Amino acid sequence: MPSARAGSIRSEQNWRHGLRRVYTSDMTVKDVAAKVGRDVPRLLEQMKEAGLKHQSESDAVSEEDKRQLLD
């Protein structure tokens, strides 16, 4: 299966079990801010407090980054 490009979504059908998994690329800080209802500067401040190195709204946020932010 081809790899996902940045910003793309792809899915994989598991026919044997009838399950579908969706793979998404990392979201940006701006995307996460919109999703959680925060403004970007406040989210960047919270990310810094959580020990993350994000500095701009276009920086990618991985699933691991999101988990660290919630801890």
Disulfide bonds with the S-S distance in Angstrom:
none
